[in-house]
Protein backbone atom coordinates (compact mmCIF):
# COMPACT_ATOMS: atom_id res chain seq x y z
CA UNK A 1 0.00 0.00 0.00
CA UNK A 2 2.85 2.35 0.80
CA UNK A 3 4.52 1.78 -2.58
CA UNK A 4 1.23 2.58 -4.33
CA UNK A 5 0.96 5.82 -2.37
CA UNK A 6 4.56 6.76 -3.20
CA UNK A 7 3.93 6.03 -6.88
CA UNK A 8 0.88 8.29 -6.79
CA UNK A 9 2.89 11.05 -5.15
CA UNK A 10 5.69 10.77 -7.73
CA UNK A 11 3.18 10.87 -10.56
CA UNK A 12 1.49 13.83 -8.94
CA UNK A 13 4.76 15.76 -8.68
CA UNK A 14 5.55 15.07 -12.35
CA UNK A 15 2.11 16.24 -13.44
CA UNK A 16 2.35 19.39 -11.33
CA UNK A 17 5.74 20.17 -12.90
CA UNK A 18 4.32 19.63 -16.40
CA UNK A 19 1.32 21.84 -15.53
CA UNK A 20 3.66 24.61 -14.37
CA UNK A 21 5.76 24.29 -17.53
CA UNK A 22 2.66 24.49 -19.72
CA UNK A 23 1.57 27.62 -17.88
CA UNK A 24 4.92 29.26 -18.58
CA UNK A 25 4.85 28.18 -22.23
CA UNK A 26 1.34 29.52 -22.72
CA UNK A 27 2.30 32.84 -21.12
CA UNK A 28 5.34 33.14 -23.39
CA UNK A 29 3.31 32.37 -26.50
CA UNK A 30 0.70 34.96 -25.54
CA UNK A 31 3.39 37.63 -25.27
CA UNK A 32 4.67 37.08 -28.80
CA UNK A 33 2.97 39.26 -31.42
CA UNK A 34 2.13 36.39 -33.74
CA UNK A 35 1.55 33.64 -31.19
CA UNK A 36 0.03 30.51 -32.69
CA UNK A 37 -3.55 30.56 -31.36
CA UNK A 38 -4.13 26.95 -32.40
CA UNK A 39 -1.10 25.83 -30.40
CA UNK A 40 -2.13 27.96 -27.42
CA UNK A 41 -5.60 26.37 -27.47
CA UNK A 42 -4.13 22.87 -27.60
CA UNK A 43 -1.78 23.64 -24.72
CA UNK A 44 -4.63 25.09 -22.66
CA UNK A 45 -6.66 21.92 -23.19
CA UNK A 46 -3.70 19.81 -22.11
CA UNK A 47 -3.25 22.03 -19.05
CA UNK A 48 -6.91 21.60 -18.11
CA UNK A 49 -6.64 17.82 -18.50
CA UNK A 50 -3.57 17.86 -16.25
CA UNK A 51 -5.42 19.92 -13.66
CA UNK A 52 -8.29 17.42 -13.58
CA UNK A 53 -5.86 14.51 -13.28
CA UNK A 54 -3.95 16.27 -10.49
CA UNK A 55 -7.18 16.85 -8.56
CA UNK A 56 -8.20 13.21 -9.02
CA UNK A 57 -4.83 11.95 -7.77
CA UNK A 58 -4.95 14.35 -4.82
CA UNK A 59 -8.34 12.96 -3.84
CA UNK A 60 -6.94 9.41 -4.00
CA UNK A 61 -4.16 10.38 -1.62
CA UNK A 62 -6.58 11.74 0.98
CA UNK A 63 -7.71 8.87 3.21
CA UNK A 64 -11.42 8.15 3.50
CA UNK A 65 -12.68 9.04 6.95
CA UNK A 66 -15.84 7.56 8.36
CA UNK A 67 -17.91 10.45 9.63
CHARMM internal coordinates of N, CA and C (Angstrom, degrees):
IC EDIT
DIST 1 N 1 CA 1.4467
DIST 1 CA 1 C 1.5292
ANGL 1 N 1 CA 1 C 111.13
DIST 1 C 2 N 1.3235
ANGL 1 CA 1 C 2 N 115.47
DIHE 1 N 1 CA 1 C 2 N -36.90
DIST 2 N 2 CA 1.4605
ANGL 1 C 2 N 2 CA 119.54
DIHE 1 CA 1 C 2 N 2 CA -178.71
DIST 2 CA 2 C 1.5306
ANGL 2 N 2 CA 2 C 110.84
DIHE 1 C 2 N 2 CA 2 C -68.16
DIST 2 C 3 N 1.3356
ANGL 2 CA 2 C 3 N 117.20
DIHE 2 N 2 CA 2 C 3 N -38.48
DIST 3 N 3 CA 1.4644
ANGL 2 C 3 N 3 CA 120.41
DIHE 2 CA 2 C 3 N 3 CA 179.49
DIST 3 CA 3 C 1.5271
ANGL 3 N 3 CA 3 C 110.16
DIHE 2 C 3 N 3 CA 3 C -64.74
DIST 3 C 4 N 1.3241
ANGL 3 CA 3 C 4 N 116.62
DIHE 3 N 3 CA 3 C 4 N -38.89
DIST 4 N 4 CA 1.4620
ANGL 3 C 4 N 4 CA 121.47
DIHE 3 CA 3 C 4 N 4 CA 178.04
DIST 4 CA 4 C 1.5293
ANGL 4 N 4 CA 4 C 110.08
DIHE 3 C 4 N 4 CA 4 C -61.49
DIST 4 C 5 N 1.3167
ANGL 4 CA 4 C 5 N 115.90
DIHE 4 N 4 CA 4 C 5 N -44.18
DIST 5 N 5 CA 1.4677
ANGL 4 C 5 N 5 CA 121.49
DIHE 4 CA 4 C 5 N 5 CA 179.66
DIST 5 CA 5 C 1.5314
ANGL 5 N 5 CA 5 C 110.72
DIHE 4 C 5 N 5 CA 5 C -63.97
DIST 5 C 6 N 1.3211
ANGL 5 CA 5 C 6 N 116.48
DIHE 5 N 5 CA 5 C 6 N -41.82
DIST 6 N 6 CA 1.4692
ANGL 5 C 6 N 6 CA 120.59
DIHE 5 CA 5 C 6 N 6 CA 178.59
DIST 6 CA 6 C 1.5216
ANGL 6 N 6 CA 6 C 110.92
DIHE 5 C 6 N 6 CA 6 C -65.41
DIST 6 C 7 N 1.3408
ANGL 6 CA 6 C 7 N 116.71
DIHE 6 N 6 CA 6 C 7 N -39.35
DIST 7 N 7 CA 1.4651
ANGL 6 C 7 N 7 CA 120.54
DIHE 6 CA 6 C 7 N 7 CA 176.78
DIST 7 CA 7 C 1.5277
ANGL 7 N 7 CA 7 C 110.66
DIHE 6 C 7 N 7 CA 7 C -61.90
DIST 7 C 8 N 1.3319
ANGL 7 CA 7 C 8 N 115.85
DIHE 7 N 7 CA 7 C 8 N -42.91
DIST 8 N 8 CA 1.4670
ANGL 7 C 8 N 8 CA 119.69
DIHE 7 CA 7 C 8 N 8 CA 178.09
DIST 8 CA 8 C 1.5222
ANGL 8 N 8 CA 8 C 111.13
DIHE 7 C 8 N 8 CA 8 C -61.54
DIST 8 C 9 N 1.3240
ANGL 8 CA 8 C 9 N 116.08
DIHE 8 N 8 CA 8 C 9 N -42.36
DIST 9 N 9 CA 1.4637
ANGL 8 C 9 N 9 CA 120.07
DIHE 8 CA 8 C 9 N 9 CA -179.60
DIST 9 CA 9 C 1.5253
ANGL 9 N 9 CA 9 C 111.31
DIHE 8 C 9 N 9 CA 9 C -65.49
DIST 9 C 10 N 1.3290
ANGL 9 CA 9 C 10 N 117.20
DIHE 9 N 9 CA 9 C 10 N -40.27
DIST 10 N 10 CA 1.4701
ANGL 9 C 10 N 10 CA 120.22
DIHE 9 CA 9 C 10 N 10 CA 178.13
DIST 10 CA 10 C 1.5272
ANGL 10 N 10 CA 10 C 110.48
DIHE 9 C 10 N 10 CA 10 C -64.20
DIST 10 C 11 N 1.3227
ANGL 10 CA 10 C 11 N 115.63
DIHE 10 N 10 CA 10 C 11 N -44.68
DIST 11 N 11 CA 1.4596
ANGL 10 C 11 N 11 CA 120.02
DIHE 10 CA 10 C 11 N 11 CA 178.40
DIST 11 CA 11 C 1.5214
ANGL 11 N 11 CA 11 C 110.25
DIHE 10 C 11 N 11 CA 11 C -61.52
DIST 11 C 12 N 1.3102
ANGL 11 CA 11 C 12 N 115.74
DIHE 11 N 11 CA 11 C 12 N -42.04
DIST 12 N 12 CA 1.4577
ANGL 11 C 12 N 12 CA 121.29
DIHE 11 CA 11 C 12 N 12 CA 179.42
DIST 12 CA 12 C 1.5256
ANGL 12 N 12 CA 12 C 111.22
DIHE 11 C 12 N 12 CA 12 C -60.46
DIST 12 C 13 N 1.3175
ANGL 12 CA 12 C 13 N 117.23
DIHE 12 N 12 CA 12 C 13 N -44.75
DIST 13 N 13 CA 1.4698
ANGL 12 C 13 N 13 CA 121.00
DIHE 12 CA 12 C 13 N 13 CA 179.34
DIST 13 CA 13 C 1.5297
ANGL 13 N 13 CA 13 C 111.19
DIHE 12 C 13 N 13 CA 13 C -63.46
DIST 13 C 14 N 1.3231
ANGL 13 CA 13 C 14 N 117.25
DIHE 13 N 13 CA 13 C 14 N -39.54
DIST 14 N 14 CA 1.4674
ANGL 13 C 14 N 14 CA 120.66
DIHE 13 CA 13 C 14 N 14 CA 178.34
DIST 14 CA 14 C 1.5262
ANGL 14 N 14 CA 14 C 110.74
DIHE 13 C 14 N 14 CA 14 C -64.52
DIST 14 C 15 N 1.3286
ANGL 14 CA 14 C 15 N 115.90
DIHE 14 N 14 CA 14 C 15 N -43.53
DIST 15 N 15 CA 1.4610
ANGL 14 C 15 N 15 CA 119.85
DIHE 14 CA 14 C 15 N 15 CA -179.38
DIST 15 CA 15 C 1.5277
ANGL 15 N 15 CA 15 C 111.57
DIHE 14 C 15 N 15 CA 15 C -66.37
DIST 15 C 16 N 1.3178
ANGL 15 CA 15 C 16 N 116.61
DIHE 15 N 15 CA 15 C 16 N -38.59
DIST 16 N 16 CA 1.4693
ANGL 15 C 16 N 16 CA 120.42
DIHE 15 CA 15 C 16 N 16 CA 177.67
DIST 16 CA 16 C 1.5300
ANGL 16 N 16 CA 16 C 110.22
DIHE 15 C 16 N 16 CA 16 C -63.74
DIST 16 C 17 N 1.3284
ANGL 16 CA 16 C 17 N 116.54
DIHE 16 N 16 CA 16 C 17 N -41.31
DIST 17 N 17 CA 1.4716
ANGL 16 C 17 N 17 CA 120.48
DIHE 16 CA 16 C 17 N 17 CA 178.35
DIST 17 CA 17 C 1.5296
ANGL 17 N 17 CA 17 C 110.49
DIHE 16 C 17 N 17 CA 17 C -63.89
DIST 17 C 18 N 1.3378
ANGL 17 CA 17 C 18 N 116.63
DIHE 17 N 17 CA 17 C 18 N -42.27
DIST 18 N 18 CA 1.4675
ANGL 17 C 18 N 18 CA 120.02
DIHE 17 CA 17 C 18 N 18 CA 178.79
DIST 18 CA 18 C 1.5335
ANGL 18 N 18 CA 18 C 110.18
DIHE 17 C 18 N 18 CA 18 C -65.24
DIST 18 C 19 N 1.3219
ANGL 18 CA 18 C 19 N 117.05
DIHE 18 N 18 CA 18 C 19 N -39.42
DIST 19 N 19 CA 1.4663
ANGL 18 C 19 N 19 CA 121.99
DIHE 18 CA 18 C 19 N 19 CA 178.61
DIST 19 CA 19 C 1.5288
ANGL 19 N 19 CA 19 C 110.35
DIHE 18 C 19 N 19 CA 19 C -61.08
DIST 19 C 20 N 1.3266
ANGL 19 CA 19 C 20 N 115.71
DIHE 19 N 19 CA 19 C 20 N -44.55
DIST 20 N 20 CA 1.4708
ANGL 19 C 20 N 20 CA 121.09
DIHE 19 CA 19 C 20 N 20 CA 178.43
DIST 20 CA 20 C 1.5284
ANGL 20 N 20 CA 20 C 110.88
DIHE 19 C 20 N 20 CA 20 C -62.11
DIST 20 C 21 N 1.3365
ANGL 20 CA 20 C 21 N 115.77
DIHE 20 N 20 CA 20 C 21 N -43.66
DIST 21 N 21 CA 1.4616
ANGL 20 C 21 N 21 CA 120.75
DIHE 20 CA 20 C 21 N 21 CA -179.70
DIST 21 CA 21 C 1.5278
ANGL 21 N 21 CA 21 C 110.70
DIHE 20 C 21 N 21 CA 21 C -63.38
DIST 21 C 22 N 1.3256
ANGL 21 CA 21 C 22 N 116.53
DIHE 21 N 21 CA 21 C 22 N -42.35
DIST 22 N 22 CA 1.4616
ANGL 21 C 22 N 22 CA 120.00
DIHE 21 CA 21 C 22 N 22 CA 177.79
DIST 22 CA 22 C 1.5274
ANGL 22 N 22 CA 22 C 110.90
DIHE 21 C 22 N 22 CA 22 C -61.74
DIST 22 C 23 N 1.3121
ANGL 22 CA 22 C 23 N 116.75
DIHE 22 N 22 CA 22 C 23 N -40.08
DIST 23 N 23 CA 1.4603
ANGL 22 C 23 N 23 CA 121.19
DIHE 22 CA 22 C 23 N 23 CA 178.75
DIST 23 CA 23 C 1.5278
ANGL 23 N 23 CA 23 C 110.54
DIHE 22 C 23 N 23 CA 23 C -60.12
DIST 23 C 24 N 1.3201
ANGL 23 CA 23 C 24 N 116.38
DIHE 23 N 23 CA 23 C 24 N -44.04
DIST 24 N 24 CA 1.4631
ANGL 23 C 24 N 24 CA 120.75
DIHE 23 CA 23 C 24 N 24 CA 178.95
DIST 24 CA 24 C 1.5271
ANGL 24 N 24 CA 24 C 111.18
DIHE 23 C 24 N 24 CA 24 C -66.12
DIST 24 C 25 N 1.3180
ANGL 24 CA 24 C 25 N 116.72
DIHE 24 N 24 CA 24 C 25 N -41.04
DIST 25 N 25 CA 1.4645
ANGL 24 C 25 N 25 CA 121.26
DIHE 24 CA 24 C 25 N 25 CA 179.80
DIST 25 CA 25 C 1.5209
ANGL 25 N 25 CA 25 C 110.65
DIHE 24 C 25 N 25 CA 25 C -63.85
DIST 25 C 26 N 1.3256
ANGL 25 CA 25 C 26 N 115.98
DIHE 25 N 25 CA 25 C 26 N -44.87
DIST 26 N 26 CA 1.4677
ANGL 25 C 26 N 26 CA 120.42
DIHE 25 CA 25 C 26 N 26 CA 179.51
DIST 26 CA 26 C 1.5270
ANGL 26 N 26 CA 26 C 110.14
DIHE 25 C 26 N 26 CA 26 C -62.13
DIST 26 C 27 N 1.3093
ANGL 26 CA 26 C 27 N 116.92
DIHE 26 N 26 CA 26 C 27 N -43.37
DIST 27 N 27 CA 1.4737
ANGL 26 C 27 N 27 CA 120.54
DIHE 26 CA 26 C 27 N 27 CA 178.56
DIST 27 CA 27 C 1.5212
ANGL 27 N 27 CA 27 C 111.13
DIHE 26 C 27 N 27 CA 27 C -60.85
DIST 27 C 28 N 1.3189
ANGL 27 CA 27 C 28 N 116.97
DIHE 27 N 27 CA 27 C 28 N -42.84
DIST 28 N 28 CA 1.4673
ANGL 27 C 28 N 28 CA 120.93
DIHE 27 CA 27 C 28 N 28 CA 179.28
DIST 28 CA 28 C 1.5207
ANGL 28 N 28 CA 28 C 111.11
DIHE 27 C 28 N 28 CA 28 C -63.77
DIST 28 C 29 N 1.3257
ANGL 28 CA 28 C 29 N 116.68
DIHE 28 N 28 CA 28 C 29 N -43.15
DIST 29 N 29 CA 1.4642
ANGL 28 C 29 N 29 CA 120.17
DIHE 28 CA 28 C 29 N 29 CA -179.54
DIST 29 CA 29 C 1.5243
ANGL 29 N 29 CA 29 C 111.55
DIHE 28 C 29 N 29 CA 29 C -65.69
DIST 29 C 30 N 1.3109
ANGL 29 CA 29 C 30 N 116.83
DIHE 29 N 29 CA 29 C 30 N -35.04
DIST 30 N 30 CA 1.4677
ANGL 29 C 30 N 30 CA 120.37
DIHE 29 CA 29 C 30 N 30 CA 178.94
DIST 30 CA 30 C 1.5229
ANGL 30 N 30 CA 30 C 111.49
DIHE 29 C 30 N 30 CA 30 C -66.69
DIST 30 C 31 N 1.3193
ANGL 30 CA 30 C 31 N 116.87
DIHE 30 N 30 CA 30 C 31 N -30.79
DIST 31 N 31 CA 1.4616
ANGL 30 C 31 N 31 CA 121.03
DIHE 30 CA 30 C 31 N 31 CA -177.76
DIST 31 CA 31 C 1.5220
ANGL 31 N 31 CA 31 C 112.60
DIHE 30 C 31 N 31 CA 31 C -76.52
DIST 31 C 32 N 1.3210
ANGL 31 CA 31 C 32 N 117.54
DIHE 31 N 31 CA 31 C 32 N -22.20
DIST 32 N 32 CA 1.4629
ANGL 31 C 32 N 32 CA 119.68
DIHE 31 CA 31 C 32 N 32 CA 179.80
DIST 32 CA 32 C 1.5248
ANGL 32 N 32 CA 32 C 109.31
DIHE 31 C 32 N 32 CA 32 C -76.42
DIST 32 C 33 N 1.3312
ANGL 32 CA 32 C 33 N 116.93
DIHE 32 N 32 CA 32 C 33 N 141.48
DIST 33 N 33 CA 1.4669
ANGL 32 C 33 N 33 CA 120.56
DIHE 32 CA 32 C 33 N 33 CA -176.18
DIST 33 CA 33 C 1.5323
ANGL 33 N 33 CA 33 C 113.75
DIHE 32 C 33 N 33 CA 33 C -60.45
DIST 33 C 34 N 1.3044
ANGL 33 CA 33 C 34 N 117.20
DIHE 33 N 33 CA 33 C 34 N -37.42
DIST 34 N 34 CA 1.4686
ANGL 33 C 34 N 34 CA 118.65
DIHE 33 CA 33 C 34 N 34 CA -179.72
DIST 34 CA 34 C 1.5265
ANGL 34 N 34 CA 34 C 109.58
DIHE 33 C 34 N 34 CA 34 C -116.70
DIST 34 C 35 N 1.3267
ANGL 34 CA 34 C 35 N 115.58
DIHE 34 N 34 CA 34 C 35 N 53.20
DIST 35 N 35 CA 1.4559
ANGL 34 C 35 N 35 CA 120.62
DIHE 34 CA 34 C 35 N 35 CA 178.14
DIST 35 CA 35 C 1.5214
ANGL 35 N 35 CA 35 C 110.36
DIHE 34 C 35 N 35 CA 35 C -64.35
DIST 35 C 36 N 1.2964
ANGL 35 CA 35 C 36 N 116.30
DIHE 35 N 35 CA 35 C 36 N 138.82
DIST 36 N 36 CA 1.4592
ANGL 35 C 36 N 36 CA 123.21
DIHE 35 CA 35 C 36 N 36 CA -178.39
DIST 36 CA 36 C 1.5319
ANGL 36 N 36 CA 36 C 109.23
DIHE 35 C 36 N 36 CA 36 C -72.65
DIST 36 C 37 N 1.3275
ANGL 36 CA 36 C 37 N 116.65
DIHE 36 N 36 CA 36 C 37 N 103.85
DIST 37 N 37 CA 1.4677
ANGL 36 C 37 N 37 CA 121.10
DIHE 36 CA 36 C 37 N 37 CA -177.00
DIST 37 CA 37 C 1.5251
ANGL 37 N 37 CA 37 C 112.16
DIHE 36 C 37 N 37 CA 37 C -63.66
DIST 37 C 38 N 1.3231
ANGL 37 CA 37 C 38 N 116.73
DIHE 37 N 37 CA 37 C 38 N -34.77
DIST 38 N 38 CA 1.4619
ANGL 37 C 38 N 38 CA 120.30
DIHE 37 CA 37 C 38 N 38 CA 178.27
DIST 38 CA 38 C 1.5274
ANGL 38 N 38 CA 38 C 110.18
DIHE 37 C 38 N 38 CA 38 C -63.61
DIST 38 C 39 N 1.3145
ANGL 38 CA 38 C 39 N 116.58
DIHE 38 N 38 CA 38 C 39 N -44.38
DIST 39 N 39 CA 1.4624
ANGL 38 C 39 N 39 CA 121.36
DIHE 38 CA 38 C 39 N 39 CA 178.50
DIST 39 CA 39 C 1.5283
ANGL 39 N 39 CA 39 C 110.67
DIHE 38 C 39 N 39 CA 39 C -64.80
DIST 39 C 40 N 1.3195
ANGL 39 CA 39 C 40 N 116.56
DIHE 39 N 39 CA 39 C 40 N -43.08
DIST 40 N 40 CA 1.4652
ANGL 39 C 40 N 40 CA 120.52
DIHE 39 CA 39 C 40 N 40 CA 179.10
DIST 40 CA 40 C 1.5285
ANGL 40 N 40 CA 40 C 110.15
DIHE 39 C 40 N 40 CA 40 C -59.78
DIST 40 C 41 N 1.3245
ANGL 40 CA 40 C 41 N 116.91
DIHE 40 N 40 CA 40 C 41 N -43.16
DIST 41 N 41 CA 1.4658
ANGL 40 C 41 N 41 CA 121.10
DIHE 40 CA 40 C 41 N 41 CA 179.28
DIST 41 CA 41 C 1.5198
ANGL 41 N 41 CA 41 C 111.03
DIHE 40 C 41 N 41 CA 41 C -62.65
DIST 41 C 42 N 1.3265
ANGL 41 CA 41 C 42 N 116.84
DIHE 41 N 41 CA 41 C 42 N -43.39
DIST 42 N 42 CA 1.4710
ANGL 41 C 42 N 42 CA 120.32
DIHE 41 CA 41 C 42 N 42 CA 178.68
DIST 42 CA 42 C 1.5212
ANGL 42 N 42 CA 42 C 111.17
DIHE 41 C 42 N 42 CA 42 C -63.09
DIST 42 C 43 N 1.3267
ANGL 42 CA 42 C 43 N 116.53
DIHE 42 N 42 CA 42 C 43 N -42.12
DIST 43 N 43 CA 1.4612
ANGL 42 C 43 N 43 CA 120.47
DIHE 42 CA 42 C 43 N 43 CA 179.70
DIST 43 CA 43 C 1.5261
ANGL 43 N 43 CA 43 C 111.30
DIHE 42 C 43 N 43 CA 43 C -66.27
DIST 43 C 44 N 1.3247
ANGL 43 CA 43 C 44 N 116.71
DIHE 43 N 43 CA 43 C 44 N -37.37
DIST 44 N 44 CA 1.4616
ANGL 43 C 44 N 44 CA 120.14
DIHE 43 CA 43 C 44 N 44 CA 178.10
DIST 44 CA 44 C 1.5301
ANGL 44 N 44 CA 44 C 111.03
DIHE 43 C 44 N 44 CA 44 C -65.14
DIST 44 C 45 N 1.3252
ANGL 44 CA 44 C 45 N 116.39
DIHE 44 N 44 CA 44 C 45 N -38.94
DIST 45 N 45 CA 1.4703
ANGL 44 C 45 N 45 CA 119.81
DIHE 44 CA 44 C 45 N 45 CA 177.49
DIST 45 CA 45 C 1.5218
ANGL 45 N 45 CA 45 C 110.65
DIHE 44 C 45 N 45 CA 45 C -64.77
DIST 45 C 46 N 1.3217
ANGL 45 CA 45 C 46 N 116.26
DIHE 45 N 45 CA 45 C 46 N -41.78
DIST 46 N 46 CA 1.4645
ANGL 45 C 46 N 46 CA 120.58
DIHE 45 CA 45 C 46 N 46 CA 177.67
DIST 46 CA 46 C 1.5308
ANGL 46 N 46 CA 46 C 110.16
DIHE 45 C 46 N 46 CA 46 C -63.04
DIST 46 C 47 N 1.3153
ANGL 46 CA 46 C 47 N 116.24
DIHE 46 N 46 CA 46 C 47 N -41.31
DIST 47 N 47 CA 1.4638
ANGL 46 C 47 N 47 CA 121.20
DIHE 46 CA 46 C 47 N 47 CA 179.62
DIST 47 CA 47 C 1.5292
ANGL 47 N 47 CA 47 C 110.60
DIHE 46 C 47 N 47 CA 47 C -62.60
DIST 47 C 48 N 1.3230
ANGL 47 CA 47 C 48 N 117.10
DIHE 47 N 47 CA 47 C 48 N -41.92
DIST 48 N 48 CA 1.4597
ANGL 47 C 48 N 48 CA 121.29
DIHE 47 CA 47 C 48 N 48 CA 178.38
DIST 48 CA 48 C 1.5306
ANGL 48 N 48 CA 48 C 110.98
DIHE 47 C 48 N 48 CA 48 C -64.75
DIST 48 C 49 N 1.3204
ANGL 48 CA 48 C 49 N 116.68
DIHE 48 N 48 CA 48 C 49 N -41.55
DIST 49 N 49 CA 1.4645
ANGL 48 C 49 N 49 CA 120.65
DIHE 48 CA 48 C 49 N 49 CA 177.02
DIST 49 CA 49 C 1.5251
ANGL 49 N 49 CA 49 C 110.57
DIHE 48 C 49 N 49 CA 49 C -61.48
DIST 49 C 50 N 1.3244
ANGL 49 CA 49 C 50 N 116.24
DIHE 49 N 49 CA 49 C 50 N -42.07
DIST 50 N 50 CA 1.4648
ANGL 49 C 50 N 50 CA 120.45
DIHE 49 CA 49 C 50 N 50 CA 177.33
DIST 50 CA 50 C 1.5222
ANGL 50 N 50 CA 50 C 110.99
DIHE 49 C 50 N 50 CA 50 C -62.22
DIST 50 C 51 N 1.3194
ANGL 50 CA 50 C 51 N 116.63
DIHE 50 N 50 CA 50 C 51 N -42.25
DIST 51 N 51 CA 1.4659
ANGL 50 C 51 N 51 CA 120.56
DIHE 50 CA 50 C 51 N 51 CA 179.95
DIST 51 CA 51 C 1.5248
ANGL 51 N 51 CA 51 C 110.52
DIHE 50 C 51 N 51 CA 51 C -60.24
DIST 51 C 52 N 1.3299
ANGL 51 CA 51 C 52 N 116.66
DIHE 51 N 51 CA 51 C 52 N -44.97
DIST 52 N 52 CA 1.4616
ANGL 51 C 52 N 52 CA 120.45
DIHE 51 CA 51 C 52 N 52 CA 178.81
DIST 52 CA 52 C 1.5242
ANGL 52 N 52 CA 52 C 111.39
DIHE 51 C 52 N 52 CA 52 C -62.71
DIST 52 C 53 N 1.3190
ANGL 52 CA 52 C 53 N 116.60
DIHE 52 N 52 CA 52 C 53 N -41.69
DIST 53 N 53 CA 1.4619
ANGL 52 C 53 N 53 CA 121.08
DIHE 52 CA 52 C 53 N 53 CA 179.19
DIST 53 CA 53 C 1.5238
ANGL 53 N 53 CA 53 C 110.72
DIHE 52 C 53 N 53 CA 53 C -65.60
DIST 53 C 54 N 1.3194
ANGL 53 CA 53 C 54 N 116.68
DIHE 53 N 53 CA 53 C 54 N -41.02
DIST 54 N 54 CA 1.4711
ANGL 53 C 54 N 54 CA 121.43
DIHE 53 CA 53 C 54 N 54 CA 178.43
DIST 54 CA 54 C 1.5271
ANGL 54 N 54 CA 54 C 110.01
DIHE 53 C 54 N 54 CA 54 C -61.38
DIST 54 C 55 N 1.3160
ANGL 54 CA 54 C 55 N 116.80
DIHE 54 N 54 CA 54 C 55 N -44.56
DIST 55 N 55 CA 1.4650
ANGL 54 C 55 N 55 CA 120.32
DIHE 54 CA 54 C 55 N 55 CA 179.49
DIST 55 CA 55 C 1.5276
ANGL 55 N 55 CA 55 C 111.18
DIHE 54 C 55 N 55 CA 55 C -63.81
DIST 55 C 56 N 1.3307
ANGL 55 CA 55 C 56 N 116.54
DIHE 55 N 55 CA 55 C 56 N -39.89
DIST 56 N 56 CA 1.4656
ANGL 55 C 56 N 56 CA 120.46
DIHE 55 CA 55 C 56 N 56 CA 179.01
DIST 56 CA 56 C 1.5230
ANGL 56 N 56 CA 56 C 110.77
DIHE 55 C 56 N 56 CA 56 C -64.54
DIST 56 C 57 N 1.3272
ANGL 56 CA 56 C 57 N 117.21
DIHE 56 N 56 CA 56 C 57 N -43.88
DIST 57 N 57 CA 1.4656
ANGL 56 C 57 N 57 CA 120.56
DIHE 56 CA 56 C 57 N 57 CA 178.94
DIST 57 CA 57 C 1.5261
ANGL 57 N 57 CA 57 C 111.11
DIHE 56 C 57 N 57 CA 57 C -66.03
DIST 57 C 58 N 1.3186
ANGL 57 CA 57 C 58 N 116.80
DIHE 57 N 57 CA 57 C 58 N -39.00
DIST 58 N 58 CA 1.4669
ANGL 57 C 58 N 58 CA 120.24
DIHE 57 CA 57 C 58 N 58 CA 176.85
DIST 58 CA 58 C 1.5213
ANGL 58 N 58 CA 58 C 110.88
DIHE 57 C 58 N 58 CA 58 C -59.61
DIST 58 C 59 N 1.3251
ANGL 58 CA 58 C 59 N 116.17
DIHE 58 N 58 CA 58 C 59 N -41.88
DIST 59 N 59 CA 1.4662
ANGL 58 C 59 N 59 CA 119.12
DIHE 58 CA 58 C 59 N 59 CA -179.23
DIST 59 CA 59 C 1.5263
ANGL 59 N 59 CA 59 C 111.14
DIHE 58 C 59 N 59 CA 59 C -68.24
DIST 59 C 60 N 1.3275
ANGL 59 CA 59 C 60 N 117.93
DIHE 59 N 59 CA 59 C 60 N -28.80
DIST 60 N 60 CA 1.4667
ANGL 59 C 60 N 60 CA 120.74
DIHE 59 CA 59 C 60 N 60 CA 176.86
DIST 60 CA 60 C 1.5214
ANGL 60 N 60 CA 60 C 111.27
DIHE 59 C 60 N 60 CA 60 C -72.36
DIST 60 C 61 N 1.3105
ANGL 60 CA 60 C 61 N 116.80
DIHE 60 N 60 CA 60 C 61 N -27.51
DIST 61 N 61 CA 1.4624
ANGL 60 C 61 N 61 CA 120.24
DIHE 60 CA 60 C 61 N 61 CA -179.57
DIST 61 CA 61 C 1.5270
ANGL 61 N 61 CA 61 C 112.67
DIHE 60 C 61 N 61 CA 61 C -79.51
DIST 61 C 62 N 1.3340
ANGL 61 CA 61 C 62 N 116.23
DIHE 61 N 61 CA 61 C 62 N -21.31
DIST 62 N 62 CA 1.4605
ANGL 61 C 62 N 62 CA 119.78
DIHE 61 CA 61 C 62 N 62 CA 179.59
DIST 62 CA 62 C 1.5275
ANGL 62 N 62 CA 62 C 107.90
DIHE 61 C 62 N 62 CA 62 C -81.44
DIST 62 C 63 N 1.3213
ANGL 62 CA 62 C 63 N 117.92
DIHE 62 N 62 CA 62 C 63 N 123.74
DIST 63 N 63 CA 1.4676
ANGL 62 C 63 N 63 CA 119.55
DIHE 62 CA 62 C 63 N 63 CA -177.74
DIST 63 CA 63 C 1.5284
ANGL 63 N 63 CA 63 C 111.38
DIHE 62 C 63 N 63 CA 63 C -68.76
DIST 63 C 64 N 1.3333
ANGL 63 CA 63 C 64 N 114.76
DIHE 63 N 63 CA 63 C 64 N 145.93
DIST 64 N 64 CA 1.4596
ANGL 63 C 64 N 64 CA 120.03
DIHE 63 CA 63 C 64 N 64 CA 175.77
DIST 64 CA 64 C 1.5186
ANGL 64 N 64 CA 64 C 108.78
DIHE 63 C 64 N 64 CA 64 C -73.83
DIST 64 C 65 N 1.3147
ANGL 64 CA 64 C 65 N 115.72
DIHE 64 N 64 CA 64 C 65 N 130.21
DIST 65 N 65 CA 1.4577
ANGL 64 C 65 N 65 CA 120.70
DIHE 64 CA 64 C 65 N 65 CA 178.59
DIST 65 CA 65 C 1.5207
ANGL 65 N 65 CA 65 C 108.67
DIHE 64 C 65 N 65 CA 65 C -113.24
DIST 65 C 66 N 1.3114
ANGL 65 CA 65 C 66 N 116.09
DIHE 65 N 65 CA 65 C 66 N 131.00
DIST 66 N 66 CA 1.4591
ANGL 65 C 66 N 66 CA 119.42
DIHE 65 CA 65 C 66 N 66 CA 175.85
DIST 66 CA 66 C 1.5160
ANGL 66 N 66 CA 66 C 108.44
DIHE 65 C 66 N 66 CA 66 C -78.00
DIST 66 C 67 N 1.3133
ANGL 66 CA 66 C 67 N 115.88
DIHE 66 N 66 CA 66 C 67 N 122.61
DIST 67 N 67 CA 1.4675
ANGL 66 C 67 N 67 CA 120.05
DIHE 66 CA 66 C 67 N 67 CA -175.94
DIST 67 CA 67 C 1.5065
ANGL 67 N 67 CA 67 C 112.01
DIHE 66 C 67 N 67 CA 67 C -77.28
END
COOR INIT
IC SEED 1 N 1 CA 1 C
IC BUILD
